[in-house]
Amino acid sequence: MENKSFLVIGNDQMAEQMTVYDLGKIPEDGSLEDGAVWSFPSGHSAGVKYRENTVFGDVMLFGGSRSYMVSYPSGEVLWFTDCSGNNTHSVEILPGGNLVFANSTGNDIRLFYTSALLAGDKETAATYTSYPFGCTHGVLYDPVYECLWVIGEWDLAAYRIVGQGTEQTLEPIEGKSYSLKPFGNAGHDLSPDLLDSRYLYCTPASGVLRFDKETGAFDTSFADGTPLQSYSFKSFTQFPDGTYVYTAPYCNGRRRMLEDWWKGSWCTDFIGVLRHLPDGSRQETRYFADVAAFYKCRALCGRYL
């Protein structure tokens, strides 16, 4: 398998596929297409994650009008549904193999009992339990705190995972719900701080926030005092060395605009890379595609921390 150090996966909603790009293969004047190393026809998907799961192995998870669990890099479809929810925005796999989906228009979290696939029970694997949550946009499993973090339009909250297999349930953890109203609402993405498991990154309307899981405080200065609040981020993730990758459809400086395409209001044609240099400065690079409309991209890192 290829070195994952410089790999990112982006969901191109124009081409309706997920593509893995090796940023290290892109020449100085090249485009993202020059670094394409893997793709899958996922349809109109919004949620995407790569996970090194102890149950199903290395998998790609796609959530949208069609939702998949795909073995990586073989591309074998391990599970599929067109019932993951109304406007599915995010997906996560739990330790025992069950899948969780965040549905923004459906205002719920859906827990699918995909662990039943281990016993060859495809019928049970297609069933789910729904949990209400307002305008849900992101779900993220936290193995350090052994909980599921959920972000919606207005709130960030933690859920306890109870039981296993088809008996598994989600329970809100008392005192672990936090309002995003001071930051403009519009919560979208959740990702781990791979350098310090105490923190999460989340993206409300005001930009990127670093969330302290111990105190419940939001850091608006982006971890190290460097403000990064001018973009409307749809995704923001981190490589293990601290390098960040993101999509931000409303920021200036794009190579081309997407107004002629109806999804352009929430997509962009570039994947951004952000590095903090030793002297305290910030280095930002944008890798443009020739023809694409990305909603989210993620560093290809299968672990949480």
Secondary structure, 3 states (H helix, E strand, C coil): CCCCCCEEEEEECCCCEEEEEEHHHCCCCCCHHHHEEEEECCCCEEEEEEEEECCCEEEEEEEECCEEEEECCCCCEEEEECCCCCCEEEEEECCCCCEEEEECCCCEEEEECHHHHHHCCHHHHCCEEEEECCCCCEEEEECCCCEEEEECCCEEEEEEEECCHHHCEEEEEEEEEEECHHHCCCCCCEEECCCCCCEEEECCCCCCEEEECCCCCEECCCCCCCCCCCCCCCEEEECCCCCEEEECCCCCCCCCCCCCCHHHHCCECEEEEEEECCCCCEEEEEEECCCCCEEEEEECCCCCC
